[in-house]
Amino acid sequence: MTPFVIPFFIAHQGCPHQCVFCNQHAISGAVAGEVTAGQVGKEIDEKLAWPRRAGRVVQVAFYGGSFTGLSRPYQEELLGAVAPYLAAGLVQEIRISTRPDFISPAIVEYLKASGVSLVELGVQSLDDGVLEKSGRGHTVADVEEAFAVLRAGKMQIGGQLMVGLPGDSRRKAMQSADRLAALGPDLVRIYPTLVMKGSPLAALFGQGLFRPWSLDLCTAVCSCMKGVFDRQGIVVARLGLQSCETLERDLLAGPYHPAFGELVLGRQYYRMVRKRVVEAKKDGGERMIILHLAERDRSLFVGMNKANMARYKGRDLLNNVEVVFDPDQPRFTVEVS
Ligand code: SF4
């Protein structure tokens, strides 16, 4: 069962950088101003009373910004506010997000001693050219080093990737997925690059110096990247940004869709069906093929706005094919008979 997450957004605090895409306030929906220890305690008290947290691991997550770049007293204030709940067994995990170059053995020791068990790194790309063009201020070597230090400290590691950054390409995005998978993260998040008002990317976009990827290209590439992680049993915890009012208000351009994850899964599902049908037709010639799909995957098979139906039709894939939706078929599998 997924953890019951109590999130706090530390918007843009603790970060001396300015990545081209970053407009943390718009993305997180957070407002300027520091989260205080008092707010942390109050929020945890409120959320612990929610019925749907029953029986689930409770995780406090400090998202956004670069947690380990905050002043140490402020980190202590936030983590200290969670400490009594950890000690009482009411909260089981703390997760933070930070930059790869804000990790060191001493930092990991401090985080562990404070109850942090999962560190999410803003990797974004594993191509030095893309990182440089995106103003990240760290290199691929920094990412590899951060993974090694976190692994040595027995921390769980999350890796966030972005698709369609300046200088990115389909090939580089796939290489980033391959390289990140090889580092063995415990979970991954994949986000499309969006042009947000007030970000440096907005200026480049306005000058015609940056062109965001289309939604179609982005979902196609993300579906292949997800396949890389799926094959290695690495959890893809999120595809696309959480939609919120501020994001939609500040969005200038780019491959945004409120159900981006669903589009990616639909695309992945289409490729899986295509592969199995092509193989079966190769083996069986003109013979009738029966595809057994999970009942719960019906909408993925059809695709959003019937997009997959148009794809099957465009390739004549469903000729001589009968589709059976079976409640006993495991999800995301195809049985051919
Ligand atoms: S490191 Fe993170 S918080 Fe800092 S500018 Fe880049 S994306 Fe924004």
py3Dmol code that shows the C-alpha trace and the ligand (Angstrom):
import py3Dmol

protein = """\
ATOM      1  CA  MET A   1       0.000   0.000   0.000  1.00  0.00           C
ATOM      2  CA  THR A   2       1.326   3.471  -0.838  1.00  0.00           C
ATOM      3  CA  PRO A   3       2.314   5.625   2.169  1.00  0.00           C
ATOM      4  CA  PHE A   4      -0.035   8.262   3.500  1.00  0.00           C
ATOM      5  CA  VAL A   5       1.957  11.398   2.646  1.00  0.00           C
ATOM      6  CA  ILE A   6       1.760  14.630   4.637  1.00  0.00           C
ATOM      7  CA  PRO A   7       3.390  17.145   2.272  1.00  0.00           C
ATOM      8  CA  PHE A   8       5.098  20.469   2.970  1.00  0.00           C
ATOM      9  CA  PHE A   9       6.330  22.702   0.159  1.00  0.00           C
ATOM     10  CA  ILE A  10       9.538  24.558   0.881  1.00  0.00           C
ATOM     11  CA  ALA A  11       9.217  26.860  -2.102  1.00  0.00           C
ATOM     12  CA  HIS A  12      12.561  27.874  -3.605  1.00  0.00           C
ATOM     13  CA  GLN A  13      14.106  28.373  -0.187  1.00  0.00           C
ATOM     14  CA  GLY A  14      17.691  27.305   0.368  1.00  0.00           C
ATOM     15  CA  CYS A  15      18.602  27.383  -3.281  1.00  0.00           C
ATOM     16  CA  PRO A  16      21.216  29.805  -4.644  1.00  0.00           C
ATOM     17  CA  HIS A  17      20.659  28.558  -8.193  1.00  0.00           C
ATOM     18  CA  GLN A  18      18.262  29.533 -10.903  1.00  0.00           C
ATOM     19  CA  CYS A  19      17.538  26.629 -13.172  1.00  0.00           C
ATOM     20  CA  VAL A  20      16.025  27.855 -16.436  1.00  0.00           C
ATOM     21  CA  PHE A  21      12.733  26.057 -15.870  1.00  0.00           C
ATOM     22  CA  CYS A  22      12.279  26.912 -12.215  1.00  0.00           C
ATOM     23  CA  ASN A  23       9.376  28.856 -10.902  1.00  0.00           C
ATOM     24  CA  GLN A  24       8.868  26.948  -7.667  1.00  0.00           C
ATOM     25  CA  HIS A  25       6.044  29.120  -6.421  1.00  0.00           C
ATOM     26  CA  ALA A  26       3.922  28.432  -9.459  1.00  0.00           C
ATOM     27  CA  ILE A  27       4.759  24.725  -9.582  1.00  0.00           C
ATOM     28  CA  SER A  28       4.154  23.871  -5.951  1.00  0.00           C
ATOM     29  CA  GLY A  29       1.143  26.109  -5.504  1.00  0.00           C
ATOM     30  CA  ALA A  30       2.906  27.373  -2.396  1.00  0.00           C
ATOM     31  CA  VAL A  31       2.957  30.967  -1.335  1.00  0.00           C
ATOM     32  CA  ALA A  32       6.041  32.870  -0.326  1.00  0.00           C
ATOM     33  CA  GLY A  33       7.006  32.609   3.319  1.00  0.00           C
ATOM     34  CA  GLU A  34       8.631  30.036   5.486  1.00  0.00           C
ATOM     35  CA  VAL A  35       6.893  26.926   6.710  1.00  0.00           C
ATOM     36  CA  THR A  36       7.208  27.015  10.495  1.00  0.00           C
ATOM     37  CA  ALA A  37       7.562  24.247  13.061  1.00  0.00           C
ATOM     38  CA  GLY A  38       4.146  25.257  14.415  1.00  0.00           C
ATOM     39  CA  GLN A  39       2.553  24.748  10.986  1.00  0.00           C
ATOM     40  CA  VAL A  40       4.251  21.366  10.628  1.00  0.00           C
ATOM     41  CA  GLY A  41       2.875  20.151  13.962  1.00  0.00           C
ATOM     42  CA  LYS A  42      -0.616  21.513  13.278  1.00  0.00           C
ATOM     43  CA  GLU A  43      -0.786  19.954   9.828  1.00  0.00           C
ATOM     44  CA  ILE A  44       0.432  16.568  11.073  1.00  0.00           C
ATOM     45  CA  ASP A  45      -2.153  16.615  13.889  1.00  0.00           C
ATOM     46  CA  GLU A  46      -4.910  17.392  11.385  1.00  0.00           C
ATOM     47  CA  LYS A  47      -3.871  14.794   8.818  1.00  0.00           C
ATOM     48  CA  LEU A  48      -3.356  12.035  11.387  1.00  0.00           C
ATOM     49  CA  ALA A  49      -7.072  12.320  12.141  1.00  0.00           C
ATOM     50  CA  TRP A  50      -8.029  11.530   8.519  1.00  0.00           C
ATOM     51  CA  PRO A  51      -9.738   8.132   8.268  1.00  0.00           C
ATOM     52  CA  ARG A  52      -7.892   7.158   5.068  1.00  0.00           C
ATOM     53  CA  ARG A  53      -4.520   7.098   6.787  1.00  0.00           C
ATOM     54  CA  ALA A  54      -5.627   4.062   8.837  1.00  0.00           C
ATOM     55  CA  GLY A  55      -3.338   1.078   8.392  1.00  0.00           C
ATOM     56  CA  ARG A  56      -0.876   2.969   6.190  1.00  0.00           C
ATOM     57  CA  VAL A  57       2.711   4.036   6.698  1.00  0.00           C
ATOM     58  CA  VAL A  58       2.694   7.782   7.417  1.00  0.00           C
ATOM     59  CA  GLN A  59       5.353   9.769   5.603  1.00  0.00           C
ATOM     60  CA  VAL A  60       6.144  13.452   6.117  1.00  0.00           C
ATOM     61  CA  ALA A  61       7.549  14.874   2.873  1.00  0.00           C
ATOM     62  CA  PHE A  62       9.410  18.166   2.478  1.00  0.00           C
ATOM     63  CA  TYR A  63       9.081  18.877  -1.243  1.00  0.00           C
ATOM     64  CA  GLY A  64      10.413  21.644  -3.427  1.00  0.00           C
ATOM     65  CA  GLY A  65      13.438  23.824  -2.919  1.00  0.00           C
ATOM     66  CA  SER A  66      16.645  22.169  -1.764  1.00  0.00           C
ATOM     67  CA  PHE A  67      16.193  20.991   1.790  1.00  0.00           C
ATOM     68  CA  THR A  68      19.872  20.453   2.587  1.00  0.00           C
ATOM     69  CA  GLY A  69      20.620  23.953   1.273  1.00  0.00           C
ATOM     70  CA  LEU A  70      18.441  25.522   3.983  1.00  0.00           C
ATOM     71  CA  SER A  71      20.218  26.966   7.016  1.00  0.00           C
ATOM     72  CA  ARG A  72      20.971  24.226   9.553  1.00  0.00           C
ATOM     73  CA  PRO A  73      18.821  25.886  12.270  1.00  0.00           C
ATOM     74  CA  TYR A  74      15.858  25.921   9.894  1.00  0.00           C
ATOM     75  CA  GLN A  75      16.404  22.273   8.905  1.00  0.00           C
ATOM     76  CA  GLU A  76      16.552  21.464  12.631  1.00  0.00           C
ATOM     77  CA  GLU A  77      13.339  23.405  13.233  1.00  0.00           C
ATOM     78  CA  LEU A  78      11.444  21.457  10.558  1.00  0.00           C
ATOM     79  CA  LEU A  79      12.846  18.013  11.344  1.00  0.00           C
ATOM     80  CA  GLY A  80      12.548  18.708  15.076  1.00  0.00           C
ATOM     81  CA  ALA A  81       8.838  19.386  14.603  1.00  0.00           C
ATOM     82  CA  VAL A  82       8.394  15.861  13.192  1.00  0.00           C
ATOM     83  CA  ALA A  83      10.622  14.174  15.810  1.00  0.00           C
ATOM     84  CA  PRO A  84       7.943  13.705  18.528  1.00  0.00           C
ATOM     85  CA  TYR A  85       5.624  12.013  16.019  1.00  0.00           C
ATOM     86  CA  LEU A  86       8.426   9.677  14.910  1.00  0.00           C
ATOM     87  CA  ALA A  87       9.251   8.857  18.520  1.00  0.00           C
ATOM     88  CA  ALA A  88       5.586   8.127  19.247  1.00  0.00           C
ATOM     89  CA  GLY A  89       5.319   5.872  16.178  1.00  0.00           C
ATOM     90  CA  LEU A  90       2.651   8.109  14.604  1.00  0.00           C
ATOM     91  CA  VAL A  91       4.914   8.977  11.653  1.00  0.00           C
ATOM     92  CA  GLN A  92       7.176   6.309  10.189  1.00  0.00           C
ATOM     93  CA  GLU A  93       9.145   8.105   7.460  1.00  0.00           C
ATOM     94  CA  ILE A  94      10.531  11.508   6.524  1.00  0.00           C
ATOM     95  CA  ARG A  95      11.373  12.337   2.947  1.00  0.00           C
ATOM     96  CA  ILE A  96      13.213  15.379   1.658  1.00  0.00           C
ATOM     97  CA  SER A  97      14.117  16.708  -1.810  1.00  0.00           C
ATOM     98  CA  THR A  98      17.434  18.270  -2.654  1.00  0.00           C
ATOM     99  CA  ARG A  99      20.109  18.820  -5.297  1.00  0.00           C
ATOM    100  CA  PRO A 100      22.776  16.208  -6.026  1.00  0.00           C
ATOM    101  CA  ASP A 101      25.565  18.655  -5.141  1.00  0.00           C
ATOM    102  CA  PHE A 102      23.998  19.375  -1.736  1.00  0.00           C
ATOM    103  CA  ILE A 103      24.759  15.873  -0.455  1.00  0.00           C
ATOM    104  CA  SER A 104      27.871  14.821   1.487  1.00  0.00           C
ATOM    105  CA  PRO A 105      28.671  12.060   4.012  1.00  0.00           C
ATOM    106  CA  ALA A 106      28.247  14.551   6.884  1.00  0.00           C
ATOM    107  CA  ILE A 107      24.876  15.708   5.530  1.00  0.00           C
ATOM    108  CA  VAL A 108      23.684  12.112   5.175  1.00  0.00           C
ATOM    109  CA  GLU A 109      24.730  11.344   8.756  1.00  0.00           C
ATOM    110  CA  TYR A 110      22.796  14.372   9.986  1.00  0.00           C
ATOM    111  CA  LEU A 111      19.691  13.437   7.974  1.00  0.00           C
ATOM    112  CA  LYS A 112      19.746   9.861   9.227  1.00  0.00           C
ATOM    113  CA  ALA A 113      20.121  10.979  12.820  1.00  0.00           C
ATOM    114  CA  SER A 114      17.096  13.243  12.281  1.00  0.00           C
ATOM    115  CA  GLY A 115      14.885  10.425  11.019  1.00  0.00           C
ATOM    116  CA  VAL A 116      15.074  11.063   7.268  1.00  0.00           C
ATOM    117  CA  SER A 117      14.914   7.792   5.347  1.00  0.00           C
ATOM    118  CA  LEU A 118      14.349   8.865   1.751  1.00  0.00           C
ATOM    119  CA  VAL A 119      16.184  11.561  -0.201  1.00  0.00           C
ATOM    120  CA  GLU A 120      14.881  12.598  -3.596  1.00  0.00           C
ATOM    121  CA  LEU A 121      17.490  14.059  -5.892  1.00  0.00           C
ATOM    122  CA  GLY A 122      16.653  16.543  -8.609  1.00  0.00           C
ATOM    123  CA  VAL A 123      18.699  14.756 -11.265  1.00  0.00           C
ATOM    124  CA  GLN A 124      16.726  16.196 -14.213  1.00  0.00           C
ATOM    125  CA  SER A 125      19.123  14.858 -16.880  1.00  0.00           C
ATOM    126  CA  LEU A 126      22.169  12.645 -17.070  1.00  0.00           C
ATOM    127  CA  ASP A 127      23.648  14.562 -19.963  1.00  0.00           C
ATOM    128  CA  ASP A 128      26.188  17.244 -19.046  1.00  0.00           C
ATOM    129  CA  GLY A 129      25.276  19.409 -22.048  1.00  0.00           C
ATOM    130  CA  VAL A 130      21.589  19.438 -21.084  1.00  0.00           C
ATOM    131  CA  LEU A 131      22.446  20.177 -17.435  1.00  0.00           C
ATOM    132  CA  GLU A 132      24.615  23.091 -18.490  1.00  0.00           C
ATOM    133  CA  LYS A 133      22.078  24.566 -20.904  1.00  0.00           C
ATOM    134  CA  SER A 134      19.447  24.245 -18.166  1.00  0.00           C
ATOM    135  CA  GLY A 135      21.508  26.219 -15.654  1.00  0.00           C
ATOM    136  CA  ARG A 136      21.523  23.360 -13.171  1.00  0.00           C
ATOM    137  CA  GLY A 137      24.970  24.162 -11.795  1.00  0.00           C
ATOM    138  CA  HIS A 138      25.860  20.492 -11.240  1.00  0.00           C
ATOM    139  CA  THR A 139      27.191  17.691 -13.413  1.00  0.00           C
ATOM    140  CA  VAL A 140      26.464  14.031 -14.049  1.00  0.00           C
ATOM    141  CA  ALA A 141      29.475  13.199 -11.844  1.00  0.00           C
ATOM    142  CA  ASP A 142      27.764  15.058  -8.950  1.00  0.00           C
ATOM    143  CA  VAL A 143      24.701  12.850  -9.392  1.00  0.00           C
ATOM    144  CA  GLU A 144      26.777   9.682  -9.365  1.00  0.00           C
ATOM    145  CA  GLU A 145      28.669  10.854  -6.297  1.00  0.00           C
ATOM    146  CA  ALA A 146      25.427  11.714  -4.462  1.00  0.00           C
ATOM    147  CA  PHE A 147      24.040   8.245  -5.201  1.00  0.00           C
ATOM    148  CA  ALA A 148      27.215   6.613  -3.892  1.00  0.00           C
ATOM    149  CA  VAL A 149      27.153   8.671  -0.673  1.00  0.00           C
ATOM    150  CA  LEU A 150      23.440   8.041  -0.063  1.00  0.00           C
ATOM    151  CA  ARG A 151      23.834   4.313  -0.748  1.00  0.00           C
ATOM    152  CA  ALA A 152      26.786   4.127   1.642  1.00  0.00           C
ATOM    153  CA  GLY A 153      24.539   5.794   4.236  1.00  0.00           C
ATOM    154  CA  LYS A 154      21.829   3.194   3.546  1.00  0.00           C
ATOM    155  CA  MET A 155      19.315   5.840   2.536  1.00  0.00           C
ATOM    156  CA  GLN A 156      16.480   5.201   0.119  1.00  0.00           C
ATOM    157  CA  ILE A 157      16.973   7.304  -2.996  1.00  0.00           C
ATOM    158  CA  GLY A 158      14.507   8.902  -5.375  1.00  0.00           C
ATOM    159  CA  GLY A 159      15.535  10.380  -8.724  1.00  0.00           C
ATOM    160  CA  GLN A 160      13.620  13.052 -10.594  1.00  0.00           C
ATOM    161  CA  LEU A 161      14.081  13.422 -14.350  1.00  0.00           C
ATOM    162  CA  MET A 162      12.836  16.126 -16.690  1.00  0.00           C
ATOM    163  CA  VAL A 163      12.092  15.603 -20.352  1.00  0.00           C
ATOM    164  CA  GLY A 164      12.476  18.256 -23.054  1.00  0.00           C
ATOM    165  CA  LEU A 165      14.955  20.553 -21.311  1.00  0.00           C
ATOM    166  CA  PRO A 166      17.106  22.859 -23.480  1.00  0.00           C
ATOM    167  CA  GLY A 167      19.405  20.671 -25.573  1.00  0.00           C
ATOM    168  CA  ASP A 168      17.453  17.493 -24.759  1.00  0.00           C
ATOM    169  CA  SER A 169      16.491  14.984 -27.444  1.00  0.00           C
ATOM    170  CA  ARG A 170      14.652  11.687 -27.603  1.00  0.00           C
ATOM    171  CA  ARG A 171      18.011   9.859 -27.569  1.00  0.00           C
ATOM    172  CA  LYS A 172      19.422  11.871 -24.633  1.00  0.00           C
ATOM    173  CA  ALA A 173      16.226  11.418 -22.610  1.00  0.00           C
ATOM    174  CA  MET A 174      16.399   7.642 -23.122  1.00  0.00           C
ATOM    175  CA  GLN A 175      20.086   7.639 -22.191  1.00  0.00           C
ATOM    176  CA  SER A 176      19.236   9.561 -19.021  1.00  0.00           C
ATOM    177  CA  ALA A 177      16.648   6.920 -18.142  1.00  0.00           C
ATOM    178  CA  ASP A 178      19.152   4.118 -18.798  1.00  0.00           C
ATOM    179  CA  ARG A 179      21.864   5.802 -16.731  1.00  0.00           C
ATOM    180  CA  LEU A 180      19.514   6.612 -13.865  1.00  0.00           C
ATOM    181  CA  ALA A 181      18.170   3.037 -13.830  1.00  0.00           C
ATOM    182  CA  ALA A 182      21.767   1.779 -13.682  1.00  0.00           C
ATOM    183  CA  LEU A 183      22.282   3.842 -10.509  1.00  0.00           C
ATOM    184  CA  GLY A 184      19.492   1.811  -8.886  1.00  0.00           C
ATOM    185  CA  PRO A 185      17.104   4.392  -7.391  1.00  0.00           C
ATOM    186  CA  ASP A 186      14.260   3.152  -5.202  1.00  0.00           C
ATOM    187  CA  LEU A 187      11.796   5.337  -7.045  1.00  0.00           C
ATOM    188  CA  VAL A 188      11.666   7.765  -9.933  1.00  0.00           C
ATOM    189  CA  ARG A 189       9.555  10.715 -10.978  1.00  0.00           C
ATOM    190  CA  ILE A 190       9.417  11.996 -14.552  1.00  0.00           C
ATOM    191  CA  TYR A 191       8.269  15.501 -15.406  1.00  0.00           C
ATOM    192  CA  PRO A 192       7.770  17.258 -18.745  1.00  0.00           C
ATOM    193  CA  THR A 193       9.540  20.607 -19.142  1.00  0.00           C
ATOM    194  CA  LEU A 194       6.960  23.376 -19.042  1.00  0.00           C
ATOM    195  CA  VAL A 195       7.454  27.077 -19.669  1.00  0.00           C
ATOM    196  CA  MET A 196       6.303  28.885 -16.550  1.00  0.00           C
ATOM    197  CA  LYS A 197       5.775  32.638 -16.245  1.00  0.00           C
ATOM    198  CA  GLY A 198       8.686  34.313 -14.511  1.00  0.00           C
ATOM    199  CA  SER A 199      11.196  31.568 -15.258  1.00  0.00           C
ATOM    200  CA  PRO A 200      14.320  32.156 -17.390  1.00  0.00           C
ATOM    201  CA  LEU A 201      12.826  29.673 -19.849  1.00  0.00           C
ATOM    202  CA  ALA A 202       9.899  32.048 -20.377  1.00  0.00           C
ATOM    203  CA  ALA A 203      12.345  34.726 -21.595  1.00  0.00           C
ATOM    204  CA  LEU A 204      14.088  32.242 -23.921  1.00  0.00           C
ATOM    205  CA  PHE A 205      10.692  31.101 -25.194  1.00  0.00           C
ATOM    206  CA  GLY A 206       9.645  34.717 -25.794  1.00  0.00           C
ATOM    207  CA  GLN A 207      12.818  35.301 -27.826  1.00  0.00           C
ATOM    208  CA  GLY A 208      12.238  32.167 -29.885  1.00  0.00           C
ATOM    209  CA  LEU A 209      15.322  30.505 -28.377  1.00  0.00           C
ATOM    210  CA  PHE A 210      13.476  27.614 -26.762  1.00  0.00           C
ATOM    211  CA  ARG A 211      10.752  25.431 -28.202  1.00  0.00           C
ATOM    212  CA  PRO A 212       8.950  23.088 -25.797  1.00  0.00           C
ATOM    213  CA  TRP A 213       8.250  19.517 -26.840  1.00  0.00           C
ATOM    214  CA  SER A 214       4.806  18.650 -28.113  1.00  0.00           C
ATOM    215  CA  LEU A 215       2.510  16.670 -25.818  1.00  0.00           C
ATOM    216  CA  ASP A 216       2.580  13.795 -28.294  1.00  0.00           C
ATOM    217  CA  LEU A 217       6.391  13.568 -28.379  1.00  0.00           C
ATOM    218  CA  CYS A 218       6.669  13.965 -24.631  1.00  0.00           C
ATOM    219  CA  THR A 219       4.161  11.213 -23.832  1.00  0.00           C
ATOM    220  CA  ALA A 220       5.797   8.888 -26.385  1.00  0.00           C
ATOM    221  CA  VAL A 221       9.286   9.404 -24.909  1.00  0.00           C
ATOM    222  CA  CYS A 222       8.061   9.225 -21.306  1.00  0.00           C
ATOM    223  CA  SER A 223       6.291   5.937 -22.037  1.00  0.00           C
ATOM    224  CA  CYS A 224       9.568   4.454 -23.342  1.00  0.00           C
ATOM    225  CA  MET A 225      11.448   5.834 -20.307  1.00  0.00           C
ATOM    226  CA  LYS A 226       8.902   4.300 -17.982  1.00  0.00           C
ATOM    227  CA  GLY A 227       9.465   0.982 -19.741  1.00  0.00           C
ATOM    228  CA  VAL A 228      13.175   1.211 -18.847  1.00  0.00           C
ATOM    229  CA  PHE A 229      12.351   1.517 -15.136  1.00  0.00           C
ATOM    230  CA  ASP A 230       9.537  -1.057 -15.250  1.00  0.00           C
ATOM    231  CA  ARG A 231      11.879  -3.664 -16.699  1.00  0.00           C
ATOM    232  CA  GLN A 232      14.221  -3.190 -13.757  1.00  0.00           C
ATOM    233  CA  GLY A 233      11.495  -3.190 -11.138  1.00  0.00           C
ATOM    234  CA  ILE A 234      12.040   0.491 -10.263  1.00  0.00           C
ATOM    235  CA  VAL A 235       8.880   2.258  -9.140  1.00  0.00           C
ATOM    236  CA  VAL A 236       7.824   5.254 -11.241  1.00  0.00           C
ATOM    237  CA  ALA A 237       6.011   7.148  -8.509  1.00  0.00           C
ATOM    238  CA  ARG A 238       4.869  10.053 -10.656  1.00  0.00           C
ATOM    239  CA  LEU A 239       4.520  11.051 -14.300  1.00  0.00           C
ATOM    240  CA  GLY A 240       3.858  14.763 -14.816  1.00  0.00           C
ATOM    241  CA  LEU A 241       3.236  17.562 -12.392  1.00  0.00           C
ATOM    242  CA  GLN A 242       0.299  17.590 -10.031  1.00  0.00           C
ATOM    243  CA  SER A 243      -2.241  19.921 -11.603  1.00  0.00           C
ATOM    244  CA  CYS A 244      -3.183  22.922  -9.513  1.00  0.00           C
ATOM    245  CA  GLU A 245      -4.650  26.363 -10.035  1.00  0.00           C
ATOM    246  CA  THR A 246      -1.344  28.230  -9.801  1.00  0.00           C
ATOM    247  CA  LEU A 247       0.341  25.937 -12.291  1.00  0.00           C
ATOM    248  CA  GLU A 248      -2.413  26.371 -14.845  1.00  0.00           C
ATOM    249  CA  ARG A 249      -2.435  30.128 -14.235  1.00  0.00           C
ATOM    250  CA  ASP A 250       1.332  30.528 -14.722  1.00  0.00           C
ATOM    251  CA  LEU A 251       1.768  28.055 -17.550  1.00  0.00           C
ATOM    252  CA  LEU A 252       2.909  29.732 -20.766  1.00  0.00           C
ATOM    253  CA  ALA A 253       3.623  26.755 -23.008  1.00  0.00           C
ATOM    254  CA  GLY A 254       4.697  23.142 -23.053  1.00  0.00           C
ATOM    255  CA  PRO A 255       3.376  19.583 -22.895  1.00  0.00           C
ATOM    256  CA  TYR A 256       0.974  20.014 -19.998  1.00  0.00           C
ATOM    257  CA  HIS A 257      -2.046  17.806 -19.491  1.00  0.00           C
ATOM    258  CA  PRO A 258      -3.894  17.378 -16.182  1.00  0.00           C
ATOM    259  CA  ALA A 259      -3.886  13.600 -16.774  1.00  0.00           C
ATOM    260  CA  PHE A 260      -0.361  13.386 -18.188  1.00  0.00           C
ATOM    261  CA  GLY A 261       0.363  10.118 -16.360  1.00  0.00           C
ATOM    262  CA  GLU A 262      -2.721   8.494 -17.848  1.00  0.00           C
ATOM    263  CA  LEU A 263      -1.655   9.581 -21.354  1.00  0.00           C
ATOM    264  CA  VAL A 264       1.776   8.027 -20.829  1.00  0.00           C
ATOM    265  CA  LEU A 265       0.307   4.767 -19.505  1.00  0.00           C
ATOM    266  CA  GLY A 266      -2.099   4.631 -22.449  1.00  0.00           C
ATOM    267  CA  ARG A 267       0.791   5.055 -24.843  1.00  0.00           C
ATOM    268  CA  GLN A 268       2.770   2.353 -23.098  1.00  0.00           C
ATOM    269  CA  TYR A 269      -0.242   0.058 -23.210  1.00  0.00           C
ATOM    270  CA  TYR A 270      -0.646   0.634 -26.943  1.00  0.00           C
ATOM    271  CA  ARG A 271       2.981  -0.345 -27.552  1.00  0.00           C
ATOM    272  CA  MET A 272       2.570  -3.504 -25.478  1.00  0.00           C
ATOM    273  CA  VAL A 273      -0.540  -4.557 -27.452  1.00  0.00           C
ATOM    274  CA  ARG A 274       1.119  -3.689 -30.769  1.00  0.00           C
ATOM    275  CA  LYS A 275       4.165  -5.811 -29.945  1.00  0.00           C
ATOM    276  CA  ARG A 276       2.093  -8.857 -28.964  1.00  0.00           C
ATOM    277  CA  VAL A 277      -0.197  -8.616 -32.003  1.00  0.00           C
ATOM    278  CA  VAL A 278       2.708  -8.197 -34.433  1.00  0.00           C
ATOM    279  CA  GLU A 279       4.482 -11.223 -32.897  1.00  0.00           C
ATOM    280  CA  ALA A 280       1.312 -13.346 -32.955  1.00  0.00           C
ATOM    281  CA  LYS A 281       0.550 -12.428 -36.566  1.00  0.00           C
ATOM    282  CA  LYS A 282       4.102 -13.302 -37.549  1.00  0.00           C
ATOM    283  CA  ASP A 283       3.762 -16.721 -35.932  1.00  0.00           C
ATOM    284  CA  GLY A 284       0.181 -17.483 -36.910  1.00  0.00           C
ATOM    285  CA  GLY A 285      -0.270 -15.916 -40.361  1.00  0.00           C
ATOM    286  CA  GLU A 286      -3.941 -15.222 -41.143  1.00  0.00           C
ATOM    287  CA  ARG A 287      -5.224 -17.184 -38.145  1.00  0.00           C
ATOM    288  CA  MET A 288      -7.751 -15.445 -35.833  1.00  0.00           C
ATOM    289  CA  ILE A 289      -6.075 -14.082 -32.694  1.00  0.00           C
ATOM    290  CA  ILE A 290      -7.752 -13.652 -29.332  1.00  0.00           C
ATOM    291  CA  LEU A 291      -6.252 -11.042 -27.010  1.00  0.00           C
ATOM    292  CA  HIS A 292      -7.025 -11.460 -23.299  1.00  0.00           C
ATOM    293  CA  LEU A 293      -6.708  -8.157 -21.456  1.00  0.00           C
ATOM    294  CA  ALA A 294      -7.475  -7.166 -17.878  1.00  0.00           C
ATOM    295  CA  GLU A 295     -10.980  -5.818 -17.425  1.00  0.00           C
ATOM    296  CA  ARG A 296      -9.537  -2.907 -15.459  1.00  0.00           C
ATOM    297  CA  ASP A 297      -7.272  -1.982 -18.389  1.00  0.00           C
ATOM    298  CA  ARG A 298     -10.175  -1.338 -20.738  1.00  0.00           C
ATOM    299  CA  SER A 299      -9.694   2.441 -20.703  1.00  0.00           C
ATOM    300  CA  LEU A 300      -5.923   2.090 -21.256  1.00  0.00           C
ATOM    301  CA  PHE A 301      -6.588  -0.171 -24.237  1.00  0.00           C
ATOM    302  CA  VAL A 302      -8.933   2.392 -25.759  1.00  0.00           C
ATOM    303  CA  GLY A 303      -6.721   5.345 -24.764  1.00  0.00           C
ATOM    304  CA  MET A 304      -7.804   8.845 -23.833  1.00  0.00           C
ATOM    305  CA  ASN A 305     -10.260  10.187 -26.400  1.00  0.00           C
ATOM    306  CA  LYS A 306      -9.917   6.810 -28.158  1.00  0.00           C
ATOM    307  CA  ALA A 307      -6.383   7.736 -29.225  1.00  0.00           C
ATOM    308  CA  ASN A 308      -5.223   4.113 -29.105  1.00  0.00           C
ATOM    309  CA  MET A 309      -8.161   2.944 -31.220  1.00  0.00           C
ATOM    310  CA  ALA A 310      -7.012   5.370 -33.907  1.00  0.00           C
ATOM    311  CA  ARG A 311      -3.459   4.012 -33.580  1.00  0.00           C
ATOM    312  CA  TYR A 312      -4.572   0.366 -33.928  1.00  0.00           C
ATOM    313  CA  LYS A 313      -6.676   1.336 -36.919  1.00  0.00           C
ATOM    314  CA  GLY A 314      -3.858   3.309 -38.537  1.00  0.00           C
ATOM    315  CA  ARG A 315      -1.689   0.166 -38.466  1.00  0.00           C
ATOM    316  CA  ASP A 316      -4.497  -2.258 -39.220  1.00  0.00           C
ATOM    317  CA  LEU A 317      -3.615  -4.057 -35.996  1.00  0.00           C
ATOM    318  CA  LEU A 318      -7.037  -5.315 -34.963  1.00  0.00           C
ATOM    319  CA  ASN A 319      -7.890  -7.100 -38.204  1.00  0.00           C
ATOM    320  CA  ASN A 320      -8.549 -10.775 -37.429  1.00  0.00           C
ATOM    321  CA  VAL A 321      -8.234  -9.955 -33.738  1.00  0.00           C
ATOM    322  CA  GLU A 322     -10.851 -10.482 -31.059  1.00  0.00           C
ATOM    323  CA  VAL A 323     -10.349  -8.641 -27.766  1.00  0.00           C
ATOM    324  CA  VAL A 324     -11.602 -10.220 -24.549  1.00  0.00           C
ATOM    325  CA  PHE A 325     -11.591  -8.264 -21.280  1.00  0.00           C
ATOM    326  CA  ASP A 326     -11.066 -10.762 -18.511  1.00  0.00           C
ATOM    327  CA  PRO A 327     -11.536  -9.916 -14.805  1.00  0.00           C
ATOM    328  CA  ASP A 328      -8.914 -12.578 -13.923  1.00  0.00           C
ATOM    329  CA  GLN A 329      -6.211 -11.300 -16.280  1.00  0.00           C
ATOM    330  CA  PRO A 330      -3.504  -9.433 -14.293  1.00  0.00           C
ATOM    331  CA  ARG A 331      -3.295  -5.744 -15.092  1.00  0.00           C
ATOM    332  CA  PHE A 332      -0.915  -4.583 -17.813  1.00  0.00           C
ATOM    333  CA  THR A 333      -0.505  -8.053 -19.300  1.00  0.00           C
ATOM    334  CA  VAL A 334      -1.643  -9.575 -22.600  1.00  0.00           C
ATOM    335  CA  GLU A 335      -2.429 -13.227 -23.123  1.00  0.00           C
ATOM    336  CA  VAL A 336      -2.670 -14.341 -26.755  1.00  0.00           C
ATOM    337  CA  SER A 337      -4.576 -17.420 -27.860  1.00  0.00           C
TER     338      SER A 337
END
"""
ligand_1 = """\
8
SF4
S 17.805 23.721 -7.800
Fe 15.636 23.382 -7.529
S 14.872 25.115 -6.337
Fe 16.915 25.647 -7.114
S 16.501 26.795 -8.966
Fe 16.837 24.670 -9.542
S 14.828 23.719 -9.557
Fe 14.647 25.674 -8.475
"""
view = py3Dmol.view(width=600, height=400)
view.addModel(protein, "pdb")
view.setStyle({"model": 0}, {"cartoon": {"style": "trace"}})
view.addModel(ligand_1, "xyz")
view.setStyle({"model": 1}, {"stick": {}})
view.zoomTo()
view.show()
